[in-house]
Amino acid sequence: MLLIPYVLAFLMLCSMYRLLKGPTFYDKLMSISLVSVHIILIMCTIAVIYEKSFYLDIAIIYALLSFSEIVAFLKFFPEE
Amino acid sequence: MVILAYIAIILGMGVMVFGILGTIIFPDILLRFHASTKCGVTGAVTIIIGLMLYNFQLEFVIKYILIIVFLYFTSPIVAHMLGFSYLKKVREGEEDDNS
């Protein structure tokens, strides 16, 4: 169980490949959504390891933030 | 219970690995969207179910269920908005080429 956040962090680094080298704007937004899913999972795993339930509040708020972030990006910069 | 939790976590991590591999090696942008939605819903929700089986207490389970419901609602909406705005941009480009 202690190994899982490191594996998830490695997968998060791998999913940042399209953020650095995306040909279009939409690839970068897709990569941002993947990275935020990984951050939610790392927060859930840390909550299990330390047995504190307020890390799950951080995960819920981060899920809400990532959703509204991508919706706002697509709303205000629709043609990049 | 713990063995089931580890099985679910490893299964979800396998789905995650294949989804990220798809976003790295696929050549077309719509294929990459297809791969990333697999990662966002299936892998993440399977890993969260595994963590929920690992420590089965009330305050944790309520928040895990909230996160699962939120991911199930918002992840397809995000993928649909990305694909739809990409398609709209492509169609506008074609109209500009025709005119």
Backbone of each chain as ProteinMPNN parsed JSONL, in Angstrom:
{"seq_chain_A": "MLLIPYVLAFLMLCSMYRLLKGPTFYDKLMSISLVSVHIILIMCTIAVIYEKSFYLDIAIIYALLSFSEIVAFLKFFPEE", "coords_chain_A": {"N_chain_A": [[0.835, -1.207, 0.0], [2.09, 1.153, 0.585], [3.535, 1.588, -1.669], [1.924, 2.462, -3.689], [1.33, 5.333, -4.086], [3.749, 6.187, -5.256], [3.837, 4.77, -7.668], [1.588, 5.838, -8.883], [2.402, 8.485, -9.104], [4.475, 8.225, -10.908], [3.01, 7.386, -13.149], [1.589, 9.725, -13.523], [3.599, 11.468, -14.309], [4.183, 10.247, -16.751], [1.823, 10.761, -18.108], [2.072, 13.428, -18.485], [3.371, 13.79, -20.848], [1.947, 14.467, -23.184], [1.205, 16.967, -22.429], [3.508, 18.45, -22.614], [4.256, 18.058, -25.283], [2.089, 18.344, -26.949], [0.352, 18.472, -30.046], [-1.875, 20.106, -30.517], [-4.125, 22.448, -28.865], [-6.126, 21.079, -27.562], [-5.146, 18.576, -26.931], [-3.466, 19.263, -24.843], [-5.288, 20.087, -22.911], [-6.64, 17.67, -22.466], [-4.568, 16.202, -21.328], [-4.217, 17.673, -18.985], [-6.591, 17.027, -17.652], [-6.18, 14.303, -17.226], [-3.949, 14.386, -15.482], [-5.11, 15.614, -13.267], [-6.93, 13.658, -12.462], [-5.095, 11.744, -11.6], [-3.991, 13.117, -9.426], [-6.191, 13.196, -7.714], [-6.431, 10.449, -7.155], [-3.997, 9.977, -5.829], [-4.387, 11.526, -3.539], [-6.53, 10.106, -2.365], [-5.221, 7.69, -1.785], [-3.283, 8.539, 0.052], [-4.968, 9.286, 2.12], [-5.866, 6.775, 2.895], [-3.467, 5.651, 3.795], [-2.528, 7.299, 5.967], [-4.811, 7.237, 7.463], [-6.559, 9.394, 7.843], [-9.48, 11.229, 7.314], [-9.785, 13.682, 6.143], [-8.228, 14.154, 3.935], [-9.671, 13.19, 1.859], [-11.569, 15.139, 1.478], [-10.0, 17.073, 0.264], [-9.572, 15.723, -2.109], [-12.179, 15.667, -3.207], [-12.654, 18.407, -3.572], [-10.626, 18.966, -5.363], [-11.472, 17.489, -7.563], [-13.791, 18.878, -8.307], [-12.602, 21.356, -8.902], [-10.937, 20.708, -11.099], [-12.764, 19.971, -13.038], [-14.257, 22.388, -13.384], [-12.206, 23.988, -14.212], [-11.447, 22.998, -16.751], [-13.812, 23.35, -18.163], [-13.991, 26.134, -18.039], [-11.69, 26.875, -19.464], [-12.341, 25.885, -22.033], [-14.513, 27.465, -22.505], [-13.603, 30.133, -22.556], [-11.289, 30.227, -24.114], [-11.858, 29.227, -26.899], [-10.821, 28.805, -29.472], [-7.861, 27.966, -30.207]], "CA_chain_A": [[0.0, 0.0, 0.0], [2.971, 2.318, 0.585], [4.166, 1.752, -2.982], [0.959, 2.905, -4.691], [1.472, 6.727, -4.517], [4.894, 6.372, -6.15], [3.454, 4.288, -9.0], [0.656, 6.815, -9.458], [3.152, 9.683, -9.476], [5.18, 7.9, -12.149], [2.024, 7.425, -14.24], [1.256, 11.129, -13.737], [4.678, 12.019, -15.136], [4.042, 9.72, -18.105], [0.697, 11.406, -18.785], [2.433, 14.813, -18.803], [4.055, 13.817, -22.146], [1.136, 15.227, -24.136], [1.152, 18.373, -21.999], [4.695, 19.128, -23.13], [4.476, 17.872, -26.714], [0.827, 18.211, -27.661], [0.303, 19.285, -31.263], [-2.953, 21.098, -30.451], [-4.563, 22.935, -27.553], [-7.037, 20.101, -26.947], [-4.292, 17.549, -26.331], [-2.964, 19.736, -23.556], [-6.396, 20.047, -21.935], [-6.853, 16.264, -22.127], [-3.502, 15.815, -20.419], [-4.494, 18.287, -17.682], [-7.639, 16.259, -16.971], [-5.565, 13.053, -16.746], [-3.1, 14.684, -14.326], [-5.946, 15.883, -12.091], [-7.427, 12.352, -11.99], [-4.033, 11.106, -10.825], [-3.841, 13.787, -8.134], [-7.301, 12.716, -6.877], [-6.126, 9.096, -6.681], [-2.907, 10.052, -4.84], [-4.971, 12.007, -2.283], [-7.286, 8.998, -1.744], [-4.281, 6.706, -1.237], [-2.678, 9.121, 1.256], [-5.985, 9.193, 3.17], [-5.872, 5.402, 3.407], [-2.214, 5.345, 4.497], [-2.48, 7.973, 7.261], [-6.103, 7.036, 8.121], [-7.247, 10.66, 8.114], [-10.472, 11.315, 6.241], [-9.926, 14.997, 5.512], [-7.585, 14.162, 2.622], [-10.71, 12.929, 0.853], [-12.17, 16.438, 1.168], [-9.122, 17.682, -0.741], [-9.818, 15.036, -3.385], [-13.469, 16.114, -3.743], [-12.512, 19.792, -4.038], [-9.797, 18.967, -6.559], [-12.29, 17.01, -8.683], [-14.637, 20.008, -8.704], [-11.754, 22.387, -9.513], [-10.442, 20.311, -12.417], [-13.908, 20.043, -13.969], [-14.603, 23.769, -13.724], [-11.057, 24.53, -14.911], [-11.471, 22.652, -18.175], [-14.98, 24.005, -18.75], [-13.682, 27.553, -18.218], [-10.736, 27.004, -20.571], [-13.025, 25.707, -23.312], [-15.465, 28.548, -22.694], [-12.999, 31.434, -22.808], [-10.315, 30.143, -25.203], [-12.371, 28.121, -27.696], [-10.114, 28.564, -30.723], [-6.418, 28.206, -30.103]], "C_chain_A": [[0.871, 1.258, 0.0], [3.564, 2.607, -0.788], [3.248, 2.443, -3.978], [1.084, 4.389, -5.052], [2.656, 6.969, -5.44], [4.567, 5.918, -7.557], [2.523, 5.289, -9.677], [1.379, 8.095, -9.864], [3.946, 9.446, -10.752], [4.234, 7.935, -13.343], [1.623, 8.866, -14.55], [2.327, 11.805, -14.582], [4.565, 11.53, -16.574], [2.893, 10.416, -18.844], [0.961, 12.883, -19.033], [3.136, 14.933, -20.149], [3.276, 14.65, -23.159], [0.997, 16.681, -23.718], [2.351, 19.137, -22.543], [4.715, 19.147, -24.649], [3.172, 17.754, -27.476], [0.813, 19.037, -28.931], [-0.755, 20.38, -31.175], [-3.239, 21.468, -29.001], [-5.39, 21.882, -26.818], [-6.281, 18.934, -26.336], [-3.814, 17.973, -24.948], [-4.066, 19.723, -22.509], [-6.708, 18.621, -21.511], [-5.803, 15.785, -21.127], [-3.7, 16.425, -19.031], [-5.56, 17.504, -16.931], [-7.085, 14.935, -16.45], [-4.728, 13.296, -15.498], [-3.961, 14.939, -13.088], [-6.589, 14.602, -11.565], [-6.367, 11.642, -11.157], [-3.835, 11.773, -9.465], [-4.96, 13.365, -7.18], [-6.979, 11.336, -6.311], [-5.007, 9.104, -5.642], [-3.452, 10.54, -3.5], [-5.771, 10.909, -1.587], [-6.343, 7.988, -1.107], [-3.61, 7.227, 0.03], [-3.679, 9.088, 2.413], [-6.058, 7.799, 3.747], [-4.629, 5.13, 4.249], [-2.205, 5.991, 5.884], [-3.754, 7.819, 8.08], [-6.704, 8.343, 8.641], [-8.223, 10.896, 6.972], [-10.555, 12.693, 5.611], [-9.142, 15.119, 4.22], [-8.601, 13.89, 1.521], [-11.485, 14.201, 0.525], [-11.341, 17.17, 0.12], [-9.372, 17.049, -2.106], [-11.124, 15.504, -4.019], [-13.337, 17.522, -4.323], [-11.656, 19.839, -5.284], [-10.553, 18.455, -7.77], [-13.173, 18.141, -9.21], [-13.822, 21.071, -9.429], [-11.309, 21.995, -10.912], [-11.556, 20.371, -13.454], [-14.178, 21.481, -14.383], [-13.457, 24.452, -14.471], [-11.13, 24.254, -16.409], [-12.664, 23.289, -18.864], [-14.698, 25.48, -18.995], [-12.682, 27.769, -19.343], [-11.437, 26.874, -21.913], [-14.015, 26.824, -23.575], [-14.778, 29.827, -23.165], [-11.89, 31.411, -23.848], [-10.76, 29.055, -26.177], [-11.558, 27.847, -28.95], [-8.654, 28.947, -30.59], [-5.708, 27.474, -31.217]], "O_chain_A": [[0.463, 2.301, -0.511], [4.036, 3.713, -1.052], [3.713, 2.956, -4.996], [0.959, 4.714, -6.233], [2.6, 7.84, -6.308], [4.95, 6.567, -8.531], [2.641, 5.559, -10.872], [1.014, 8.725, -10.857], [4.08, 10.344, -11.583], [4.584, 8.439, -14.41], [1.347, 9.198, -15.703], [2.02, 12.611, -15.46], [4.817, 12.286, -17.512], [2.97, 10.636, -20.052], [0.174, 13.541, -19.714], [3.47, 16.041, -20.569], [3.858, 15.441, -23.903], [0.705, 17.54, -24.55], [2.245, 20.313, -22.891], [5.14, 20.133, -25.25], [3.134, 17.133, -28.538], [1.221, 20.199, -28.907], [-0.553, 21.473, -31.704], [-2.687, 20.897, -28.06], [-5.354, 21.807, -25.59], [-6.719, 18.362, -25.338], [-3.76, 17.173, -24.014], [-3.819, 19.388, -21.35], [-7.008, 18.371, -20.344], [-6.118, 15.05, -20.191], [-3.395, 15.79, -18.021], [-5.462, 17.328, -15.717], [-7.463, 14.485, -15.368], [-4.782, 12.507, -14.554], [-3.595, 14.534, -11.985], [-6.779, 14.461, -10.357], [-6.678, 11.018, -10.143], [-3.548, 11.103, -8.473], [-4.725, 13.193, -5.984], [-7.22, 11.073, -5.133], [-5.048, 8.335, -4.681], [-3.048, 10.047, -2.447], [-5.71, 10.781, -0.364], [-6.618, 7.48, -0.019], [-3.388, 6.469, 0.975], [-3.287, 8.884, 3.561], [-6.284, 7.633, 4.946], [-4.706, 4.469, 5.285], [-1.909, 5.32, 6.873], [-3.797, 8.214, 9.246], [-7.279, 8.391, 9.728], [-7.856, 10.782, 5.803], [-11.301, 12.885, 4.651], [-9.345, 16.073, 3.468], [-8.412, 14.312, 0.38], [-12.004, 14.338, -0.582], [-11.88, 17.801, -0.789], [-9.385, 17.735, -3.128], [-11.181, 15.717, -5.23], [-13.834, 17.806, -5.413], [-11.908, 20.648, -6.177], [-10.32, 18.919, -8.886], [-13.286, 18.333, -10.421], [-14.266, 21.627, -10.434], [-11.297, 22.829, -11.817], [-11.333, 20.766, -14.598], [-14.314, 21.777, -15.57], [-13.681, 25.37, -15.26], [-10.908, 25.144, -17.23], [-12.562, 23.722, -20.012], [-15.103, 26.03, -20.019], [-12.8, 28.734, -20.099], [-11.172, 27.649, -22.832], [-14.334, 27.112, -24.729], [-15.279, 30.524, -24.048], [-11.567, 32.453, -24.417], [-10.084, 28.031, -26.273], [-11.606, 26.727, -29.457], [-8.264, 30.09, -30.826], [-4.483, 27.541, -31.317]]}, "seq_chain_B": "MVILAYIAIILGMGVMVFGILGTIIFPDILLRFHASTKCGVTGAVTIIIGLMLYNFQLEFVIKYILIIVFLYFTSPIVAHMLGFSYLKKVREGEEDDNS", "coords_chain_B": {"N_chain_B": [[-10.899, -9.544, 2.311], [-8.818, -7.664, 2.07], [-7.288, -8.854, 0.112], [-9.032, -8.796, -2.074], [-9.121, -6.033, -2.325], [-6.48, -5.452, -3.124], [-6.473, -6.805, -5.559], [-8.372, -5.311, -7.02], [-7.107, -2.817, -7.077], [-4.773, -3.355, -8.53], [-5.868, -4.153, -10.954], [-7.18, -1.787, -11.767], [-4.941, -0.177, -12.029], [-3.68, -1.382, -14.16], [-5.495, -0.779, -16.23], [-5.174, 1.99, -16.206], [-2.474, 2.19, -17.022], [-2.61, 1.211, -19.654], [-4.314, 3.102, -20.782], [-2.796, 5.482, -20.595], [-0.627, 4.764, -22.147], [-1.961, 4.6, -24.561], [-2.613, 7.325, -24.934], [-0.082, 8.265, -25.385], [0.997, 6.929, -27.663], [-0.872, 6.952, -29.762], [-1.778, 8.069, -33.068], [-3.738, 9.955, -33.921], [-5.918, 12.692, -32.971], [-8.534, 12.256, -32.065], [-8.5, 9.558, -31.494], [-6.782, 9.636, -29.31], [-8.381, 11.002, -27.453], [-10.316, 9.034, -27.059], [-8.755, 7.055, -25.787], [-8.069, 8.388, -23.429], [-10.463, 8.703, -22.032], [-11.075, 6.147, -21.144], [-9.123, 5.827, -19.217], [-9.858, 7.818, -17.384], [-12.424, 7.227, -16.276], [-12.832, 4.329, -15.902], [-10.384, 3.21, -14.862], [-9.771, 4.921, -12.666], [-12.093, 4.754, -11.044], [-12.113, 2.047, -10.441], [-9.749, 1.807, -8.939], [-10.451, 3.435, -6.767], [-12.573, 1.984, -5.698], [-11.156, -0.248, -4.841], [-9.552, 0.925, -2.822], [-11.584, 1.615, -1.127], [-12.492, -0.863, -0.292], [-10.274, -1.542, 1.185], [-9.939, -0.016, 3.657], [-12.738, -0.143, 5.49], [-14.629, 1.947, 6.603], [-17.147, 4.133, 7.964], [-17.051, 6.973, 7.576], [-15.092, 7.198, 5.646], [-16.219, 5.741, 3.535], [-18.486, 7.13, 2.718], [-17.401, 9.481, 1.632], [-15.811, 8.398, -0.373], [-17.826, 7.375, -2.026], [-19.039, 9.738, -2.812], [-16.919, 10.851, -4.344], [-16.736, 8.934, -6.386], [-19.255, 9.143, -7.653], [-19.093, 11.774, -8.519], [-16.911, 11.656, -10.311], [-18.011, 9.902, -12.186], [-20.026, 11.491, -13.226], [-18.71, 13.831, -14.226], [-16.478, 13.198, -15.833], [-17.174, 12.03, -18.446], [-18.503, 14.283, -19.393], [-16.491, 16.196, -19.658], [-14.878, 14.943, -21.587], [-16.649, 14.864, -23.729], [-17.067, 17.605, -24.166], [-14.508, 18.425, -24.939], [-14.082, 16.911, -27.316], [-16.225, 17.831, -28.839], [-15.743, 20.573, -29.127], [-13.355, 20.49, -30.515], [-14.261, 19.306, -32.886], [-15.998, 21.245, -33.772], [-14.236, 23.306, -34.315], [-12.782, 22.147, -36.429], [-14.808, 21.93, -38.371], [-15.411, 24.637, -38.81], [-13.008, 25.457, -39.957], [-13.091, 24.003, -42.356], [-15.305, 25.239, -43.591], [-14.274, 27.793, -43.943], [-12.284, 27.196, -45.774], [-13.823, 26.431, -47.972], [-15.215, 28.749, -48.693]], "CA_chain_B": [[-11.208, -8.161, 1.924], [-7.59, -6.993, 1.64], [-6.856, -9.455, -1.163], [-9.923, -8.21, -3.082], [-8.715, -4.642, -2.52], [-5.272, -5.407, -3.947], [-6.821, -7.211, -6.929], [-9.032, -4.184, -7.696], [-6.141, -1.735, -7.323], [-3.86, -3.741, -9.619], [-6.666, -4.13, -12.19], [-7.357, -0.395, -12.175], [-3.673, 0.373, -12.463], [-3.44, -1.883, -15.515], [-6.301, 0.036, -17.144], [-4.52, 3.291, -16.26], [-1.245, 2.095, -17.827], [-2.919, 1.099, -21.08], [-4.875, 4.367, -21.241], [-1.729, 6.465, -20.787], [0.124, 4.302, -23.323], [-2.742, 5.014, -25.728], [-2.48, 8.758, -25.19], [1.262, 8.604, -25.862], [1.427, 6.41, -28.962], [-1.838, 7.005, -30.856], [-1.406, 9.154, -33.969], [-4.782, 10.936, -34.218], [-6.352, 13.333, -31.724], [-9.767, 11.639, -31.555], [-8.092, 8.287, -30.865], [-6.226, 9.942, -27.992], [-9.51, 11.263, -26.551], [-10.891, 7.728, -26.753], [-7.928, 6.357, -24.799], [-8.028, 9.079, -22.14], [-11.694, 8.504, -21.263], [-10.941, 4.866, -20.453], [-8.309, 6.064, -18.031], [-10.493, 8.677, -16.402], [-13.552, 6.635, -15.555], [-12.722, 2.936, -15.481], [-9.241, 2.961, -13.996], [-9.848, 5.671, -11.41], [-13.164, 4.251, -10.185], [-11.708, 0.733, -9.932], [-8.771, 2.009, -7.859], [-11.13, 3.972, -5.582], [-13.318, 0.872, -5.081], [-10.169, -1.04, -4.126], [-9.198, 1.607, -1.575], [-12.756, 1.556, -0.243], [-12.492, -2.19, 0.335], [-9.114, -1.721, 2.06], [-10.442, 0.288, 5.006], [-14.185, -0.071, 5.279], [-15.237, 2.694, 7.704], [-18.309, 4.875, 7.448], [-16.714, 8.32, 7.098], [-14.365, 7.065, 4.401], [-17.035, 5.18, 2.461], [-19.376, 8.183, 2.214], [-16.644, 10.395, 0.767], [-15.443, 7.666, -1.59], [-18.983, 7.294, -2.927], [-19.172, 11.071, -3.416], [-15.912, 11.023, -5.397], [-17.071, 8.059, -7.519], [-20.393, 9.731, -8.366], [-18.646, 12.993, -9.196], [-16.115, 11.285, -11.48], [-18.881, 9.325, -13.215], [-20.775, 12.538, -13.924], [-17.987, 14.9, -14.908], [-15.438, 12.796, -16.782], [-17.688, 12.008, -19.816], [-18.859, 15.638, -19.838], [-15.251, 16.826, -20.091], [-14.449, 14.335, -22.849], [-17.589, 15.295, -24.771], [-16.836, 19.014, -24.498], [-13.255, 18.513, -25.696], [-14.282, 16.4, -28.669], [-17.196, 18.655, -29.571], [-15.158, 21.856, -29.536], [-12.393, 20.18, -31.583], [-15.005, 19.053, -34.128], [-16.54, 22.534, -34.225], [-13.122, 24.053, -34.914], [-12.467, 21.537, -37.726], [-15.85, 22.283, -39.338], [-15.255, 26.048, -39.184], [-11.881, 25.523, -40.875], [-13.529, 23.538, -43.671], [-16.154, 26.264, -44.198], [-13.41, 28.875, -44.412], [-11.607, 26.761, -46.991], [-14.754, 26.396, -49.102], [-15.686, 30.072, -49.092]], "C_chain_B": [[-9.967, -7.447, 1.379], [-7.112, -7.543, 0.304], [-7.706, -8.918, -2.308], [-9.516, -6.773, -3.384], [-7.483, -4.567, -3.395], [-5.567, -5.813, -5.385], [-7.453, -6.042, -7.685], [-8.043, -3.078, -8.013], [-5.216, -2.09, -8.488], [-4.585, -3.731, -10.96], [-6.84, -2.693, -12.693], [-6.065, 0.219, -12.648], [-3.292, -0.139, -13.84], [-4.22, -1.094, -16.55], [-5.672, 1.411, -17.321], [-3.304, 3.261, -17.177], [-1.575, 2.019, -19.309], [-3.532, 2.382, -21.628], [-3.795, 5.396, -21.502], [-0.845, 6.091, -21.959], [-0.609, 4.7, -24.598], [-2.603, 6.495, -25.997], [-1.081, 9.11, -25.686], [1.458, 8.161, -27.313], [0.391, 6.556, -30.059], [-1.576, 8.211, -31.754], [-2.451, 10.265, -34.108], [-5.36, 11.479, -32.92], [-7.617, 12.695, -31.181], [-9.487, 10.27, -30.945], [-7.514, 8.531, -29.476], [-7.312, 10.291, -26.986], [-10.162, 9.965, -26.105], [-10.089, 7.007, -25.674], [-8.003, 7.04, -23.438], [-9.319, 8.906, -21.355], [-11.694, 7.166, -20.549], [-10.203, 5.056, -19.141], [-9.104, 6.802, -16.963], [-11.595, 8.012, -15.627], [-13.207, 5.256, -15.022], [-11.576, 2.715, -14.5], [-9.372, 3.639, -12.654], [-10.918, 5.098, -10.493], [-12.822, 2.863, -9.65], [-10.695, 0.865, -8.798], [-9.464, 2.535, -6.605], [-11.971, 2.889, -4.903], [-12.358, -0.033, -4.307], [-9.759, -0.409, -2.807], [-10.345, 1.569, -0.58], [-12.875, 0.199, 0.431], [-11.352, -2.332, 1.334], [-9.412, -1.26, 3.48], [-11.91, 0.685, 4.914], [-14.801, 0.592, 6.5], [-16.241, 3.665, 7.126], [-17.899, 6.221, 6.856], [-15.914, 8.268, 5.812], [-15.297, 6.677, 3.262], [-17.96, 6.239, 1.868], [-18.619, 9.096, 1.251], [-16.163, 9.7, -0.495], [-16.605, 7.598, -2.559], [-19.251, 8.642, -3.579], [-18.18, 11.27, -4.567], [-16.259, 10.183, -6.618], [-18.214, 8.654, -8.338], [-19.958, 10.964, -9.142], [-17.815, 12.66, -10.43], [-16.988, 10.704, -12.581], [-19.673, 10.399, -13.925], [-19.871, 13.405, -14.781], [-17.001, 14.415, -15.957], [-15.976, 12.638, -18.216], [-18.093, 13.381, -20.321], [-17.623, 16.351, -20.364], [-14.808, 16.274, -21.439], [-15.351, 14.785, -23.994], [-17.35, 16.743, -25.164], [-15.56, 19.192, -25.293], [-13.446, 18.068, -27.142], [-15.197, 17.285, -29.481], [-16.57, 19.965, -30.008], [-14.08, 21.641, -30.595], [-13.105, 20.019, -32.921], [-15.56, 20.352, -34.686], [-15.447, 23.356, -34.898], [-12.773, 23.483, -36.288], [-13.506, 21.931, -38.765], [-15.752, 23.743, -39.756], [-14.088, 26.227, -40.155], [-12.262, 25.083, -42.278], [-14.404, 24.572, -44.362], [-15.317, 27.43, -44.709], [-12.665, 28.482, -45.681], [-12.542, 26.796, -48.2], [-15.094, 27.799, -49.59], [-14.576, 30.913, -49.715]], "O_chain_B": [[-10.033, -6.73, 0.381], [-6.598, -6.803, -0.534], [-7.188, -8.618, -3.384], [-9.553, -6.335, -4.534], [-7.413, -3.738, -4.302], [-4.998, -5.255, -6.323], [-7.121, -5.8, -8.845], [-8.112, -2.464, -9.077], [-4.91, -1.243, -9.327], [-4.01, -3.353, -11.981], [-6.671, -2.414, -13.88], [-6.066, 1.044, -13.562], [-2.653, 0.576, -14.612], [-3.697, -0.769, -17.616], [-5.631, 1.945, -18.43], [-3.105, 4.157, -17.996], [-0.925, 2.664, -20.131], [-3.313, 2.728, -22.788], [-3.846, 6.11, -22.503], [-0.363, 6.96, -22.686], [0.011, 5.085, -25.589], [-2.485, 6.903, -27.153], [-0.901, 10.138, -26.339], [2.014, 8.91, -28.116], [0.723, 6.307, -31.218], [-1.191, 9.27, -31.259], [-2.089, 11.409, -34.385], [-5.304, 10.815, -31.885], [-7.778, 12.593, -29.965], [-10.154, 9.863, -29.994], [-7.726, 7.731, -28.565], [-7.21, 9.937, -25.811], [-10.517, 9.802, -24.938], [-10.662, 6.419, -24.757], [-8.002, 6.369, -22.406], [-9.291, 8.954, -20.126], [-12.254, 7.051, -19.458], [-10.594, 4.528, -18.101], [-9.037, 6.461, -15.782], [-11.698, 8.215, -14.418], [-13.279, 5.027, -13.814], [-11.76, 2.112, -13.442], [-9.119, 3.027, -11.616], [-10.689, 4.964, -9.291], [-13.196, 2.528, -8.526], [-10.763, 0.13, -7.812], [-9.113, 2.134, -5.495], [-12.078, 2.867, -3.676], [-12.706, -0.531, -3.236], [-9.629, -1.098, -1.795], [-10.138, 1.501, 0.631], [-13.303, 0.106, 1.581], [-11.438, -3.156, 2.245], [-9.175, -2.01, 4.426], [-12.263, 1.712, 4.335], [-15.415, -0.073, 7.334], [-16.196, 3.985, 5.938], [-18.341, 6.578, 5.764], [-16.021, 9.164, 4.974], [-15.191, 7.209, 2.157], [-18.195, 6.253, 0.66], [-19.129, 9.445, 0.186], [-16.104, 10.312, -1.562], [-16.419, 7.742, -3.767], [-19.64, 8.707, -4.746], [-18.538, 11.788, -5.625], [-16.106, 10.638, -7.751], [-18.157, 8.672, -9.568], [-20.389, 11.183, -10.274], [-17.976, 13.288, -11.476], [-16.759, 10.963, -13.763], [-19.974, 10.253, -15.109], [-20.201, 13.695, -15.931], [-16.706, 15.155, -16.896], [-15.298, 13.074, -19.147], [-18.041, 13.641, -21.523], [-17.683, 17.03, -21.389], [-14.41, 17.028, -22.327], [-14.875, 15.055, -25.097], [-17.417, 17.088, -26.344], [-15.509, 20.007, -26.215], [-13.027, 18.754, -28.075], [-14.98, 17.477, -30.678], [-16.819, 20.433, -31.119], [-13.893, 22.484, -31.472], [-12.644, 20.511, -33.951], [-15.598, 20.555, -35.9], [-15.683, 24.015, -35.911], [-12.496, 24.242, -37.216], [-13.158, 22.233, -39.906], [-15.979, 24.067, -40.922], [-14.161, 27.048, -41.069], [-11.837, 25.681, -43.267], [-14.283, 24.778, -45.57], [-15.601, 27.992, -45.767], [-12.436, 29.315, -46.559], [-12.128, 27.141, -49.307], [-15.247, 28.008, -50.794], [-14.813, 32.056, -50.105]]}, "name": "protein", "num_of_chains": 2, "seq": "MLLIPYVLAFLMLCSMYRLLKGPTFYDKLMSISLVSVHIILIMCTIAVIYEKSFYLDIAIIYALLSFSEIVAFLKFFPEEMVILAYIAIILGMGVMVFGILGTIIFPDILLRFHASTKCGVTGAVTIIIGLMLYNFQLEFVIKYILIIVFLYFTSPIVAHMLGFSYLKKVREGEEDDNS"}
